[in-house]
């Protein structure tokens, strides 16, 4: 079985695959101080809690946007799963043609998302990943990764408001029933949530104009369900899109 691991700034998502089937998945809060032993213990514990002996893992693939954690995840897989993980990065075969000015600047998670989106939906496509940042990625009709846009995520915006204002409270990320807030809490929630909805609708419109055709818009990440429920600009929500992309990347890099 393949263990796919996506190390993000806020969360680590993991998926266990039997062939093409995702049999189990997990989401953990990212801790930048994790050691290899802590990572390994987490992996073993998660597997056993779902009824799997660690020995069922025959391969592992890791995409990370937190470079300081790469050694911990690589060594954790070696020590506790006895597998050499595929660390997705420059030089890894992905099957995605990248037209970014500097292809090495594109995060492994964005490449994985682009690959999975094109395989599932064809092109053109727009992937919106609602994580620490809201990341927009454009894939053309031939499956080429063109680039995208990066904006602050919902939780980052909340943290910034609290940190840089004297009286504004921390609020839950919920959409108020009306855009015009009738209290400080609902006014902040409106700005955060309906502001992101407006951003999504505007960015999808502009991306579509540059891509041409009618792109499929795919949302993923922690706040994808929340935002997708408030707009018609998003066609589908796929929470495990990145994990599926990692599975496809691993297939291309298996020893022949």
N, C-alpha and C positions, 0 to 999 in steps of 0.2 A: 504494500500500500504506500501511497505517496503522501507525505506531510508537506503542505504548502504553508508558508509563513510570510505574512506581510507586516513588516515592522514600520509603523507610522509614528508620527510625533506624539499623538495622543493615545492611540490604541495599537495593540498588536492583534491581528486576526489570524486565525489558524484554521486550516481545513484538512481533513483526512479523506483521501480519495481511494476508492476501489475502482480502478479503471476510470471511466468517465463519471462515475457516481460519487457525489459528495456525501459521505456517510456520517460525518460529524464535523461541527465547526465550533469555534470558541472566539471570544473577544476579551482581551485583557487590557487594563490601563498600562500604558508604557511607563517604565521606570528606567531612567537613564543610568542609574547606578547598578543595575543588574550585573551579577558576575556570571561566568560560564556555569558554575554549579547551580546557581539560582535558576538560570534558564533551563538547565537540564532537569532539575527537580520538578519545575513547572510542567515541562513536556511530559515526563513520565506520569506525574499525578493526573494531568488532564486525560491522558490516554486511558489510564486505569479506571478513572471515574466513569468512563464511557464503556468499560468492559473490554478494553483492548490491552493486551500485553505489548510493551514497547517493541518487542521483537517483530510485530506485524509490519513495522515501518521498514520498507525496503529502500526508500529514497526520500530525500528532502530537498526542497527548493526554497530559497529565502530572497525576498526583495526588501530592501531597507532604505529608508530615507534618514536614518539616524546612524551615521557612520561610527559613532563611538560604541554602538551596541553590536556592530558586525562581528568583532572577535568573540564576544560572549555567545552569540547565537551559533556561530560556526563551531566553536569548541564545545558548546553544550550538546549539539547534535552528535559530535564525534564521541564524546565521553559517555553519554547516556543512551543514545540510540545506536551507537556504533556505525554511523553513516557519515560519509563526507558530503556535506550539503552543496548544492549548486547555488552559489551566491551570484544573483543576477546583477550584471554590471557591464561596462564596456568590454566588448569582445564576446559576450554571450550571444549565441544565435537566437534570434527572436522571430525572424520572418517578417519583421516590420521595417519598411523603408522609412527612415527618419529624415525630414527635410529641414529640421531646426538648424539655425546657424551653427551651433556647436552641439552635435548629437549627444556628446558626453554629459551635457547639462540636463538632459531629460531624465527624470527619476524613473527607477525601475517599475514603480507602481503605475506610472502613467503609460509606459510601454505595454505593461500587462493589460491594463484597461483597454487600450487601443486594439490590441490583438484579440481579446475576448469579444469586444464589441463588434469588430468587423467579421469575425468568424460566425457570430450569432445573428447579426442583422445586416451584414453587408455595408456598403457605403453609398453616399456619405453618411457620417454619423457624428454626433456630438456627445461626449461623455462629460457629465458633471459629477465630480467627486466632492461630497460634502463632509470634509474632515476638519482638521485644524485650520486649513485653508479651504476655500471653495475653488476648485480647480476645474477649468473648462479645457477640454481637449478636442481638436478637430481632426477627423479622419476623412480622407477624400474617397471618391468612388472606386479608386484602385486600391484602397487600403493603406495609403501612405499617411504617416503621421505628420501633420503640417505644423502643429504648434498649438498654442492656446492662450489662456489668461489665468491669472492667479489673483484671488481677492481674499481678504480676511474671512475666516470662518465665523460661524455664529458665536461659539464659545469664546473665541479670541476677542470678538467685539464686546461681549459682555464683560470680560476681564479688563479690557481697556477702559471702558466706561467707569467701572468701579475704581480702577487704579488712578484715573486722572480727573475724577470729579470728587467734590467734597460731600455731596449730599445724595447722589443718585444711588439707589439700592441695587443689590444683585437680584436679578429676576430669573424665573424659570423660562426656558425657551419654549414658549407656547404662543400660538397666534390668538390675539384678542378677537372678539366677534366683530369689532368695528375697526376700521383703519384709524379713525379719529379717536385717540385714547382719551378717556375721561378721568384718568388718574395718572400719577407719575409711573406706576407699575405698568399699566396698559399702554401708556405712551411709549415707554421703552420697548415693551414687547412688540408694539406695532412697528417701531423703527427697525428693530432687529429682524423680525420675521417677514412682515410685509415688505420691508426694504429689500431683503434678499429675494423675495418673490419677484419684485419689480426688476431687480438686477438680472435674475435668471431670464425673465421674459425679454428684456432688452438685449441681453447678450446672445440668446438663442436667435433672435431676429437678425442681429448683425452678423453672427457667425453664418447663418443660413444664406444671407445675401452674398457673402464672400465664397462660401462653398459651392453654391448653386444647387439646384435640385431641391429635394425635400428630405433633409437629414433626419434620421432616427435619433431621438434625444433620449439618452440612457442616464439615469441617476443612480449613484451608489454612495456609500459612506453613511456615517452615523445619523445625519439629519435628512437623508434622502426621502424617507417616507413622509416626514413632516412637511417638507416643501412641496413634494409632488402632489400631496393632497390638496394643495391650495392653488394650483395652476394647471392649465391645459398645455403648457409649453413642454412638459415632460411626457414622453410616450410610455416609458416603462421604468420600473425600479428593480435593480438587480444587486442585492446586498453583497453577493459573493462574486461580483464581476472580477475583482483583482485576483482572487484565489483561482478562478477559472483560467485567467490569463497566465498565471504562474504554472498551472498544470500544462497548458499548451506549450509554454516555453520549455518546461522540463522535457516534454516529449521530443522536442527538436534537439536536445542536448544529451539524450541517452546514449550510452556507448552502443555502437553497432556490432 
